[in-house]
């Protein structure tokens, strides 16, 4: 069994990699309740199968220890290095030239890279705004549900 600090580290690394700020957001991403995350921390346990299945793009070693490379494409690319890549989720990784799996090399000096970076920033902002709307709507649904039960 891992210690509570090790579980906290794993969850912290997940939030970092997924650019998530809170346990609530992480629990939604993992599709578990906030209390499940709290129980993982308190008990020093975690559902590794669930975490690994939701974070297939992340290196298991990095998730568990923080050592090595964060993105699985770095591991799969072996000794290929030197180029920046944008994958379908806009995660930045370093690999070689051409295509490696679903990754396509995009040079940081190319206009395409800058366009993708700008689009990514815009989409992140839209995503955050939509996330806030969802939270508000969920609150309204809870309120209406409780009123209907009365």
Buried (B, 14 or more C-beta within 10 A) or exposed (E): EBEBEBBBBBBEBBBEBBEBEEBEBBBBBBEBEBEBBEEBBEEBEBEEEEBEEBBEBBBBBBBBEEEEBBBBBBBBBEEBEEBBBBBEEBBBBBBBEEEBEEBBBBEEEEEEBEEBBEEBEEEEEEEEEEEEEEEEEEEEEEEEEEEEEE
